[in-house]
């Protein structure tokens, strides 16, 4: 995590988004983008609170010159400093008083595939294998969601080197490597791969994260295995995801989680979503289930009101309402 002040970060973002240094003679200019989701959150055993569900800003673009193409993305998450965080709640932006960098990466697209360099990056593994069943304002279920987490996969990754193949017969392969500890005489602390298939409304993907014994908390090699499938009709999408952790018996991550869900677009104005997740831990005291329901009232493609609840068997349940704006 990067600690800084609001003033420095906001000024830097504004300069980077508007600076003429980014504007080339062929019109390569970055696009400023962001998301603001604000509302109210009520968590069991905690008082009602106003809450920032999303508060991000950044820039992205594609630089082209003399045959070179570089896609770049930078965005920061400000939800940590503006929320009142304690052990019963979590935020996408990390801890109190911490501005969290969600993406600082470049991608080199070529006819042979794309090469990714990301000191900090949104996790493609999470987005491709878990994202369809966890598309909620508060209840995302990944590793950084505190005591309500249902999966070990995180939404953010550090020190990423990756390659994405061209699509062939509906399939694409993505492989990545990660270096977390710079002084353990191991250049690659973890590796991942995922294979994606798409055909019409049907999507299927599977993958693994392989964690070295030097990096794993248990001191033994660990594997995170995941697969997902979904189908999209005109107004209805259904999806299912499973994650299985191959770790030493009885450790904190020794569990398998299944999640199934659906999203239904009633009309241009209204949509609903429902997900059920079941974490089956080898230590029964650590089992948990979740039922997450959501209703959105859309106002075009970049604004909606929402009401959401996450009902958990063992950890605190929650209720959320608010508005989400994208720009």
C-alpha positions as CSV (number, residue, x, y, z in Angstrom):
1,X,0.0,0.0,0.0
2,X,1.1,3.6,-0.7
3,X,0.7,6.2,2.0
4,X,0.4,9.8,0.9
5,X,-1.9,12.8,1.4
6,X,-5.1,13.7,-0.5
7,X,-3.6,16.9,-1.7
8,X,-0.5,15.4,-3.3
9,X,-2.5,12.5,-4.9
10,X,-5.2,14.7,-6.3
11,X,-2.8,17.2,-7.7
12,X,-0.7,14.4,-9.3
13,X,-3.8,12.8,-10.8
14,X,-5.0,16.0,-12.3
15,X,-1.6,16.8,-13.8
16,X,-1.2,13.4,-15.3
17,X,-4.7,13.5,-16.7
18,X,-4.3,16.9,-18.4
19,X,-0.6,17.3,-19.0
20,X,0.5,18.2,-22.5
21,X,3.4,15.8,-22.1
22,X,0.9,13.0,-22.7
23,X,-0.5,14.5,-25.9
24,X,1.4,13.4,-29.0
25,X,1.2,14.8,-32.5
26,X,-1.0,11.9,-33.6
27,X,-3.6,12.7,-30.9
28,X,-2.6,10.1,-28.3
29,X,-4.3,11.5,-25.2
30,X,-5.3,9.7,-22.0
31,X,-8.9,9.4,-20.9
32,X,-9.8,10.4,-17.3
33,X,-12.1,7.9,-15.7
34,X,-13.5,7.2,-12.2
35,X,-16.3,5.8,-10.2
36,X,-18.2,7.1,-7.2
37,X,-20.5,4.9,-5.1
38,X,-21.9,6.5,-1.9
39,X,-24.7,5.5,0.4
40,X,-25.5,4.0,3.8
41,X,-24.2,0.7,5.3
42,X,-25.7,-1.2,8.3
43,X,-23.6,-4.2,9.6
44,X,-24.9,-6.4,12.4
45,X,-23.5,-5.3,15.8
46,X,-22.5,-2.0,14.3
47,X,-24.4,1.3,14.0
48,X,-25.7,2.7,10.7
49,X,-22.9,4.5,8.8
50,X,-22.6,6.6,5.6
51,X,-20.2,4.7,3.3
52,X,-18.1,5.0,0.2
53,X,-18.5,1.8,-1.7
54,X,-16.5,3.0,-4.7
55,X,-14.3,6.1,-4.9
56,X,-11.7,5.8,-7.6
57,X,-10.1,8.0,-10.2
58,X,-7.4,7.7,-12.8
59,X,-6.5,7.7,-16.4
60,X,-5.9,5.2,-19.2
61,X,-5.1,5.3,-22.9
62,X,-3.3,3.8,-25.9
63,X,0.0,5.4,-27.0
64,X,1.0,4.8,-30.6
65,X,4.1,6.0,-32.4
66,X,6.4,4.6,-35.1
67,X,4.8,1.1,-34.8
68,X,4.9,1.0,-31.0
69,X,1.6,0.5,-29.1
70,X,1.4,0.8,-25.4
71,X,-1.9,0.6,-23.4
72,X,-1.6,2.1,-19.9
73,X,-3.8,2.4,-16.9
74,X,-3.4,4.2,-13.6
75,X,-6.1,4.6,-10.9
76,X,-6.2,5.1,-7.2
77,X,-8.8,4.1,-4.6
78,X,-9.8,6.7,-2.0
79,X,-12.4,4.6,0.0
80,X,-10.0,3.8,2.8
81,X,-9.4,7.3,4.1
82,X,-13.1,8.3,3.9
83,X,-14.6,5.3,5.6
84,X,-14.7,4.5,9.3
85,X,-13.1,1.0,9.3
86,X,-13.1,-1.4,12.1
87,X,-12.9,-5.3,12.3
88,X,-16.6,-5.7,11.4
89,X,-16.3,-3.9,8.0
90,X,-13.9,-3.7,5.1
91,X,-13.3,-1.4,2.1
92,X,-11.8,-1.8,-1.3
93,X,-9.2,0.9,-0.6
94,X,-7.3,-0.7,2.3
95,X,-6.8,0.8,5.7
96,X,-7.7,4.1,7.3
97,X,-5.7,7.0,5.9
98,X,-4.3,4.9,3.1
99,X,-4.8,5.8,-0.5
100,X,-4.6,2.5,-2.4
101,X,-3.2,2.3,-5.9
102,X,-5.4,-0.2,-7.8
103,X,-3.7,-0.1,-11.1
104,X,-0.3,1.0,-12.3
105,X,0.4,-1.1,-15.4
106,X,1.2,-1.1,-19.1
107,X,0.3,-3.6,-21.8
108,X,2.1,-4.1,-25.0
109,X,-0.3,-5.6,-27.6
110,X,1.2,-7.4,-30.6
111,X,0.0,-9.8,-33.2
112,X,1.5,-12.6,-31.1
113,X,-0.3,-11.7,-27.9
114,X,-0.1,-9.1,-25.2
115,X,2.6,-8.6,-22.6
116,X,1.7,-7.0,-19.3
117,X,3.9,-5.2,-16.8
118,X,2.1,-4.3,-13.6
119,X,3.8,-3.2,-10.3
120,X,0.1,-3.0,-9.1
121,X,-2.8,-4.4,-11.0
122,X,-6.4,-5.5,-10.6
123,X,-6.3,-9.3,-10.6
124,X,-7.3,-10.8,-13.9
125,X,-7.6,-14.2,-12.2
126,X,-10.2,-12.7,-9.9
127,X,-12.0,-10.8,-12.7
128,X,-12.2,-13.8,-15.1
129,X,-12.8,-16.6,-12.7
130,X,-14.8,-15.0,-9.9
131,X,-16.1,-11.7,-11.1
132,X,-19.4,-12.8,-12.5
133,X,-20.8,-14.1,-9.2
134,X,-19.2,-11.3,-7.1
135,X,-20.4,-8.2,-8.9
136,X,-21.8,-6.3,-5.9
137,X,-21.3,-3.0,-4.2
138,X,-20.1,-4.3,-0.8
139,X,-20.3,-8.1,-0.8
140,X,-17.5,-9.1,-3.2
141,X,-16.3,-12.2,-1.2
142,X,-12.6,-12.0,-2.3
143,X,-9.6,-12.3,0.1
144,X,-9.6,-8.6,1.1
145,X,-13.2,-8.5,2.3
146,X,-12.3,-9.2,5.9
147,X,-14.2,-11.6,8.1
148,X,-16.8,-12.1,5.3
149,X,-14.3,-13.5,2.8
150,X,-15.4,-16.6,1.0
151,X,-12.5,-17.0,-1.5
152,X,-8.7,-16.9,-1.0
153,X,-8.2,-15.1,-4.4
154,X,-7.6,-11.4,-4.0
155,X,-8.8,-8.6,-6.2
156,X,-5.4,-6.9,-6.5
157,X,-2.0,-8.3,-7.3
158,X,1.5,-6.8,-7.0
159,X,4.6,-7.2,-9.2
160,X,2.9,-8.9,-12.2
161,X,4.6,-10.1,-15.4
162,X,2.0,-11.7,-17.7
163,X,1.4,-12.9,-21.2
164,X,-2.0,-13.2,-22.9
165,X,-2.2,-15.3,-26.1
166,X,-4.3,-14.4,-29.1
167,X,-7.7,-16.0,-29.2
168,X,-7.9,-19.2,-31.2
169,X,-11.1,-21.2,-31.8
170,X,-12.7,-19.3,-28.9
171,X,-9.8,-20.0,-26.5
172,X,-7.3,-17.7,-24.8
173,X,-4.5,-18.5,-22.4
174,X,-3.0,-16.1,-19.9
175,X,0.0,-16.9,-17.7
176,X,1.6,-14.7,-15.1
177,X,4.4,-14.6,-12.6
178,X,4.8,-12.6,-9.3
179,X,7.7,-11.6,-7.1
180,X,6.7,-10.7,-3.6
181,X,9.9,-11.1,-1.5
182,X,12.9,-9.4,-3.2
183,X,15.5,-11.1,-1.0
184,X,14.7,-14.8,-0.8
185,X,16.9,-15.8,-3.8
186,X,13.7,-16.8,-5.7
187,X,12.9,-14.6,-8.7
188,X,9.3,-16.0,-9.0
189,X,7.4,-16.4,-5.8
190,X,4.1,-17.5,-7.4
191,X,2.8,-18.3,-10.9
192,X,-0.7,-18.4,-12.4
193,X,-2.4,-19.5,-15.5
194,X,-6.0,-19.4,-16.7
195,X,-7.7,-20.6,-19.9
196,X,-10.8,-18.8,-21.2
197,X,-13.3,-20.1,-23.7
198,X,-16.2,-18.1,-25.2
199,X,-18.8,-19.1,-27.7
200,X,-21.8,-16.9,-28.2
201,X,-23.5,-16.5,-24.8
202,X,-21.5,-19.3,-23.2
203,X,-18.3,-18.6,-21.2
204,X,-16.0,-21.1,-19.4
205,X,-12.7,-20.6,-17.7
206,X,-10.4,-22.5,-15.3
207,X,-7.0,-21.7,-13.8
208,X,-4.5,-22.2,-11.0
209,X,-2.3,-20.0,-8.7
210,X,0.9,-21.9,-7.7
211,X,2.5,-20.4,-4.6
212,X,6.1,-21.4,-3.7
213,X,7.0,-22.8,-0.3
214,X,9.1,-19.7,0.4
215,X,6.1,-17.4,0.0
216,X,3.4,-19.6,1.5
217,X,2.6,-18.9,5.2
218,X,2.7,-22.7,5.8
219,X,6.2,-23.2,4.5
220,X,4.9,-25.7,1.9
221,X,3.9,-25.2,-1.7
222,X,0.2,-24.3,-2.1
223,X,-2.2,-24.4,-5.0
224,X,-5.4,-22.4,-5.6
225,X,-7.6,-24.0,-8.2
226,X,-10.7,-22.3,-9.7
227,X,-13.2,-22.8,-12.5
228,X,-16.2,-20.9,-13.7
229,X,-19.0,-21.2,-16.2
230,X,-21.7,-18.7,-17.3
231,X,-24.4,-18.3,-19.9
232,X,-25.9,-15.0,-21.1
233,X,-29.4,-14.7,-22.7
234,X,-31.0,-11.4,-23.7
235,X,-32.0,-10.4,-20.2
236,X,-30.7,-13.2,-18.0
237,X,-27.2,-14.4,-17.1
238,X,-26.4,-17.4,-14.9
239,X,-23.0,-18.3,-13.5
240,X,-21.2,-20.7,-11.2
241,X,-17.7,-20.6,-9.7
242,X,-15.8,-23.1,-7.5
243,X,-12.4,-22.5,-5.7
244,X,-10.5,-25.4,-4.1
245,X,-7.3,-24.8,-2.1
246,X,-4.6,-27.5,-2.1
247,X,-2.9,-26.6,1.2
248,X,-1.7,-28.4,4.3
249,X,-4.6,-30.0,6.2
250,X,-6.3,-27.9,8.9
251,X,-4.7,-24.6,7.9
252,X,-6.7,-21.4,7.5
253,X,-7.1,-21.7,3.8
254,X,-8.0,-25.4,3.8
255,X,-11.5,-25.0,2.3
256,X,-13.5,-25.3,-0.9
257,X,-16.1,-22.6,-1.9
258,X,-18.9,-23.0,-4.4
259,X,-20.9,-20.0,-5.6
260,X,-23.9,-19.8,-8.0
261,X,-25.7,-16.7,-9.1
262,X,-27.8,-14.9,-11.6
263,X,-28.5,-11.4,-12.8
264,X,-31.8,-10.5,-14.5
265,X,-32.4,-7.2,-16.5
266,X,-36.1,-6.6,-16.1
267,X,-36.1,-3.7,-18.5
268,X,-33.9,-0.6,-19.2
269,X,-34.6,0.8,-15.8
270,X,-34.4,-2.2,-13.4
271,X,-32.2,-5.2,-12.7
272,X,-31.8,-7.7,-10.0
273,X,-29.0,-10.1,-8.9
274,X,-28.8,-13.1,-6.5
275,X,-25.7,-15.2,-5.4
276,X,-25.4,-18.1,-3.0
277,X,-21.9,-19.0,-1.7
278,X,-20.9,-22.0,0.5
279,X,-17.4,-22.2,2.1
280,X,-16.8,-25.8,3.2
281,X,-13.8,-25.7,5.6
282,X,-12.0,-28.8,6.8
283,X,-12.3,-27.2,10.3
284,X,-16.1,-27.0,10.7
285,X,-16.0,-24.0,13.0
286,X,-14.7,-22.0,10.0
287,X,-17.6,-22.9,7.6
288,X,-19.7,-20.1,6.3
289,X,-22.5,-19.5,3.8
290,X,-23.7,-16.3,2.1
291,X,-26.8,-15.2,0.3
292,X,-26.4,-11.9,-1.5
293,X,-29.3,-10.0,-3.1
294,X,-29.4,-6.8,-5.0
295,X,-31.8,-4.5,-6.9
296,X,-30.6,-1.7,-9.2
297,X,-32.6,1.2,-10.6
298,X,-30.7,2.3,-13.7
299,X,-30.5,5.8,-15.2
300,X,-28.7,5.2,-18.5
301,X,-25.4,3.3,-18.6
302,X,-23.4,5.3,-16.1
303,X,-25.7,5.8,-13.1
304,X,-27.9,3.7,-10.8
305,X,-29.4,3.5,-7.4
306,X,-29.0,0.2,-5.5
307,X,-30.2,-1.7,-2.5
308,X,-28.2,-4.8,-1.4
309,X,-28.0,-7.2,1.4
310,X,-25.5,-9.9,2.4
311,X,-26.8,-12.6,4.8
312,X,-24.1,-14.7,6.3
313,X,-24.4,-17.8,8.4
314,X,-21.4,-17.1,10.7
315,X,-20.1,-13.6,10.0
316,X,-22.0,-10.3,10.3
317,X,-24.8,-9.7,7.8
318,X,-25.2,-6.3,6.2
319,X,-27.6,-4.0,4.4
320,X,-26.5,-1.3,1.9
321,X,-28.3,1.4,-0.2
322,X,-26.8,4.1,-2.3
323,X,-26.0,5.6,-5.7
324,X,-23.3,4.7,-8.1
325,X,-21.9,7.1,-10.8
326,X,-19.3,6.3,-13.4
327,X,-17.5,9.0,-15.5
